[in-house]
């Protein structure tokens, strides 16, 4: 018997399902049903199986198996809606009866139960002997509606003569797949395989494994070829594998008549994937085992969108490799493409689908034409995750539209009909990727998801639809996106959407080439040296889309919506390129699948060089529910506001006390003392107590830690000569400063006893930590006595009163801070020139000022009750969201209400309302200042080192 191709079987299955869709009576059509079911797989039922096979049951009575194929299959059939579990039990009883009759060799491996509407397959998986233990009842291996038969062919391919492979349980699939490929990579690398050849080899093997399991190849072609045609020591595997690849790149008509029968059924793939002749490694048994182990995996369970990024980790060094480290979840990708275009396309299709007029077909065809004209560019495509999901979603929309046009039709579709239906193709996807291996994976991943979509078309229209050999290619360019012209990949007049997840690289982590990239793209940006690497893609995209209707959506670190570089980036984009923000997703955790890998807080921003009416802000709440609201205009802080970002200021915009950094030693730690060291010094030399000062930074202030410093001034330097302890400390400071590469630090060695930067004044001051946890509702602040020296890791307001403490500790100021402050990882970084100096203070009456000061005092008193010596809690304990004492919480609530009321009588309902109000007030205060500042030339900021 000639074995049918899987594609032919799938085509027959589609026709079979359509024919039997409305049959439900067991006896009337049962035998015809199963005769035609066998024909789907190219089998003549009369030659292999019988109806009503008699068998003696366990209890001694005779029964009849509905359909019996010795050693292969028992079928039990019921009328529609009857209990399939009862039919299954009956089939198991018949199998046991065969054993009791001494017909053990006839016990089948498979049991199928059906009621016309459903099919359930039970695979008994015999090893070397069928026994009663193998016939314990269990859940079906697969169960599905009859209409889904084309989707579930693989476990039924034994009907056509294909040998089913036993598959080990997955644990879990994604990580297992990556580990297998890593093992193969390492084995090839250990054998000295050239890096370029190694990358190409892995991409081909990846494609072949997936093709083996998804009907591009006859099932298990690669696996069977390796196991049956190569020796166990692997010595002949290289030439054999080369022949396998060569066959895939050879059209059928050009193949040798004497080609190995195991290779002859392979399709001609084309697409340049197998064109390059690779020098093959000298395989050994370990390498052969690693390769064959890969072929045993169930690759059809891995989405091309997932394995694309998973296998990026394969090429990392073994020491740095983390399985899943580069995985981008589909959920997060959809957060980008849904608001950018997919939501609108789905809404448009829904309207056309509801059309009851005679124009519906015309409108559907126009919608299909629109889908074929969409062209997408990902200028940081990596392994193609975003392109794969975008392409899949376009194909799914196309399929729904095609089904809508053809619904209700009674005709059967020919293959030519189906070939003309689907027109969305992979050449609509374009990408730029700097690394060779990911760019190769991106191309292959798009081909494979295209194949998956073609399978769905086949199932929908009852004809096998393939695009093998490959006729069209995705356009993936291996190159530096910040150096090349994007128009060379996709002319901007043809581009519909730009999407992606540009690299997150902070200024201090940049390589030299990346620093040069930013110097090129940000050369015309005022203070461009402050920008993070991701901003380069925003600048390039803004230039690329100028004068077009192309829209862009990027995932970025939230640094582009917080802190100093917001004004640098967005004021340039607004002014130079007339960019408008169309939508944004407020900060959320960008999850990585790697174990122990820190989550990155990101935002998503969609923009274009034109305006649109329906602007949206999205938020993901704690329950992972996506919410949105509509705004008239979106500011770069992702709030309602103008196309403007605040810039750093050296002085406050309101009449309030000035703020300064704490005191910075630059001493190599030699002017600092632990609590134990300070105690020893003052015990031995009590007279030195005035210069051994409590030294407090953010960590000490919030967590109650204790440190001291040596605080000398011009008057007390005479003590250095008197005390050996001081002489040694000062000597080490001088040596440390002289060893610095910075000239300014070397000059400080002239006064080694002195802090490098001094802001301290001998008076009470307000201390504000420069870094605080994002989990706290309030940044803890507090007054310090003149004897305390504040470190440079906090800020000080020497002339602050309790009124100032009250406003700064309020929810109003915290909401402002959360919006404009920079971040250290995900923690808030409070700054003088962005947060404090730009904060719009309320205009208050004397009565309001006194009320706020009084309520601020209550907050301070509530804290004292819980801190040493009255209690044991630190400020970290007191301001933890789950352990804040009720009296402190109530004191803050009353203070919040008073400060809110100082701004306006109407209560603020949300943080968003407060922030939008504050930005409007900020504009009113600073408009005259900005006009004056615009007339002054600005200095370029130095690039980050």
TAPERA-V625869 format. One record per helix or strand. SS is the DSSP state (H for helix, E for strand). FROM is the first residue (numbers start at 1). LEN is the number of residues. Records with the same first field share a line. If there is no record, write none. Layout:
# TAPERA-V625869
SS = FROM-LEN  FROM-LEN
This chain:
# TAPERA-V625869
H = 6-14  26-15  45-4  84-17  104-3  132-4  146-7  154-7  173-18  195-19  221-9  237-12  252-3  261-4  285-11  299-3  304-7  313-3  330-24  360-14  385-22  415-7  426-3  436-26  486-3  507-3  512-10  528-3  535-11  558-4  565-13  675-10  686-6  698-6  718-5  724-15  743-9  802-7  811-10  832-5  846-19  875-4  886-18  911-23
E = 50-7  62-8  73-5  110-5  118-6  142-4  270-1  376-3  429-5  470-1  475-4  497-4  551-7  580-11  600-9  615-6  626-6  634-1  640-1  660-2  663-2  672-3  692-5  707-4  757-1  765-5  771-2  781-4  789-3  794-4  822-3  827-3
